[in-house]
Amino acid sequence: MADRRNIDVMAANALRQIPDPIPQAAGTGLTLVPFAPRHLDRKVITAMRAAALDVNRDGCIAVMQDAILAGIGRDDIADFYIPQLARELGDDWCSDGLSFAAVTIGVSRLQAMLRELGPEWAGDQSANPAAPSIMLIVGQDVYHTLGAMVLSGQLRRKGLSVRLMLGADSQELAQKLAKTSYDAVFISASSGESLESLRRIVYVIRSSSKTSMPVVIGGTILEVEKQYDVTALTGADHATNVPSEALELCGLTTKYLTLARQPREV
C-alpha cells in the first residue's frame, strides 16, 4: 500500500505563507505562492473538486473558464486554488472520506488543469536564452509530483529556465546532467523519503555534472528532519522551503530574470 506521506495531494499539506518581496511559501517542493493571504472562493473550490472527481474530465476546463470569467487570475488558480484542493483531497483520504483511486484521479485532473492553465509554463518557451537554468528533481518511485509541477510553472513565469525531472532514475539523471549545464539543482523531497536516497541523488548530480553547481533540497522532508542533518547527511549545499531564499543562496536573483509571456486563453 502506498505511503500516505508520499502521495501527491499530501505534497501541499505544509503550505505556509511567509512575507517576502518575492512570492513564496514554505510548501513541499519549494512551492511558490504570493505572500499576501488570499480569500479563496469556496464555491469555486467546490466546483473544481466536483470536476476533478467527476467521471467526465471535460468539466475541468469548463470550471476553470468559469473561474477566469469571474475574475480569478490564472496565477491564483495555479498557486492557491489547486494546492488548496490538493490539501483537501489529501485530508479526505487520511480520514477515509475518499478512496486512493478517487484521490489519484483527482490529482491527475489537477495536474491536467495546471497544464491547461498555462501551456507556456509547462516548458521553457517563455525563458530568455540567457536566463538562469534550474533542474528540478522528484526522485524515482516518489508520488508527490503536483507540488513540483506548481513550482516549475511559477519559476518559469519568473523567467527561469526549468528542466523538470519526475521519477527519473540515476542513469537518466546522469545522462541529462552530462549533456547540459545548469545554474542550480532543486530536489523536491517528501517526508517519506530517506536521507540515504537523497544522498544517492546528490552523488549522481555531483559525479555527472560538467560544472559545479549548488544543490538545494526542499519539501516536507524538512518537517521531519533538521536542515543541518539534511545538508550534512546528503551532501546538498542548502535545505530550505523558501524559494526566494533558495534562489538567493544560488546567486539567482531576480535582476537577471525577464517576464514570461502570458499564457493563451483557456
N, C-alpha and C positions, 0 to 999 in steps of 0.2 A: 504493500500500500504506500502511496506517495506521502512523503513527509509534508505535513501541512505548513511547515515553516518555509518550504521551498516553492510553494505554488505561486503562480503569477499574482493572484489577487492579494496575497499576503505581502507582496513586494512593496505595496504602497502603504502598509499599516503604520509606518513610522513617520508619515508626512508631518512635518512641523514647519511653522513659519518663523523665519529669523530675519529681523530688519537688516537691510543692507542695500547700498545703492544699486547692486546688481541683483536681479531677480534670482531667488534661490529657495531651497528648502532642504532640511536635513532628512531627506527621504531615501528610500532604497535606491541604489544605483545612482547616487548623486542627483536625484530628480530635482529639476529646477521649477519653481513656481514664483510668480510675482510676490514680493514680500508683503504687500498690503493685504490684510484679511479681506476676503470676498464673501458676499452673501450669495449663496447658491440657491437657485430657484428649485424648490422641491418638486414642482410639477414637471420641470424639465428632467430632473434626475429620475423621477418615477417613469416618465415616458421612455427615457433611454434604457432603463432597466427592463421594461416590458419588451422593448425592441431587441435588446441583447439576448433575452431568454426566449424570444418567440421562434417558432419553427421557421417562419418566413424571414429570411435575412434582409429583404428589401426594406423592411421597416426602419432599419438603422439609418439609411440615407435620408428617409423622409423625416425622421425625428431630428436629425442634425439640421436639415433645411429649415424646419420649423423654428428651431432654436436660434439659428442665424437671422431669420426673418424677424424674430422677436427682439433682436438687438444684442444677442450674446456673441462675443467675438470668437473666432476660431481658436485663438490662443487660449482663451479662457476654457473652452470646451476641452482642449487637449491638456491644459495644465491643472485644471481644477475639477471639472465635471467627470472626466474619465477616471482620474485617480480616486475621486470620492466614491464613485460607483464601484470601482475595483475593491476598495476597502470594505464597502457594504456587502458585496458578494462574498468576500473572504470571511467576514463576520458571520454571515448566514451559513456558510459551510461549517465553520467551527462550532456553531450552535445547532448543527444538523438541520438547519432550515432549507438548505439546498444540497443536492447530491454533488458528488465530484464531477459527474458527467455534465450536469447543468452549469456548474461554475466554469468548467473547461470551455464549454460552448460560449458562455457569456464573455469570458476573457478573450476568446478568439474574435468575437464580434467587436469588442472594444478595440482590439488591435486593428481590425479592418476599418473602424471608424477613424483611427489615427491616420491610416494610410489615405483614406478618402478626404480627410480634412486638408491635408497638405501633401500632395504627391511630391512637391519640391523638397519637403522636409525629409522624405524617405531616401534621398540621395544627395549628392554633392553638387547638383546643378546650380545652386544658389551661391556657392562659395567662390570667392575671388581666388584665382590661381596662386596668389601669394599668401593666402590665408593660412594660419596655423592649422596643422592636421593632428587629429587625435584618433587612436584606435580604442574603441570601447568594447570590452570583452565581457561576455557572460559565459561562464565555464560549461564544459561538457556535462550532460546529464543534470543540468540545473534548469528549473522550470520558470524562474522569475524573469521573463523576458519583457513584460509590459513596461516595467519601470525604465529599463534600458532604452526601449523604443521612445518613450516620452522624453527622456533625457537627450537622446540623439537628435530628435526633432528640435528641441529647444536650443541646443548648441548650434545646430545648422542655421536656425533663424537668427542667431547672433553672428553668423558669418564664418563659423569654423567649418573646416572640412572634417567629416567624421566617417570612419570606417567601422561599421557595427558588425561585430563577430558574435553570433549567437550559437552557443553549443559547439564551438569549434574544438577539434581535438588538437593535441600537441603538434602533430605533423602539419596540419593545415595552418596553425598559428605560425609555426616556424617558417613555412614557405612564404606566407604573406609578409612577415617581418624581414625576411631575407631580400625580398624584392623591392620593398618600399620603406622609405624612412618616414618616421612620424616625430612630431614635436613632444608627444606625451602619450602614455597609455593609461586609460582608466579601466579598472576592473570592478564590475558590479557584483557584489558577493552577498549572499543571504546568510541568515543566522544558522542555517542548517549545514553550511559548508565548513570543512575543516581547514585549519591554518596550513596543514600539510598540503592539501590540494591546491591552495593558493600559492604556497611556496613553489610548487612544481610549475605553475603557470608563470610566476615571476622568473623562474630559472629559464624557461623557454624563451621568454622575452629578452632576457639578458644575453643568452647564448646565441640567439638567432639574429638579433638586430645588427644592422650595419653601423649604426651610430649609437652612442649613449643617450638615453632619454629618461626622464622621470617617470616613475610608475606610481599611480595613486589607487588605493583601494577604498571603496565606499560601499554603503549598503547596510542592511540590518545586521551584518556581521559585527558592526560596531556597537550593537545593543548588547551583545553577549561577550565581546572581547574588548580589552582596553586598546586604545590607539597605539600605545607603545608596544604592546605584545604583537599587534598585527604587523607593524613595520619590522620589529626585531626578529620575529619568527618566520616571516615570509620573504624578507629582503626588499620589500617595497620601500620607496622613498617617503611616501606620505600616506596617511589614512585620515580621511575626512568625509563628512556627508554634506559639506557646504561647497557647491560647485565654484562659486566665486573665489573661495579660498584655494581650491584645487588649481584653478586657472592661474591665480596669482603665484602660488608656490612653484608652478611650472614655467613661470615667466610669460604666460599667455594673457596679457592684459588687453582690455577692450579697445585700446587705442589702435590696435593693429587689425581690428575687425571691421567688416563692412556690413551694411544692412542687407539682409537676404531679400530676394524678390518675394512679392506677395503671392500666395497660392491662388489657384483658379477657384471659381465659384463651385460650391458643392452641388 
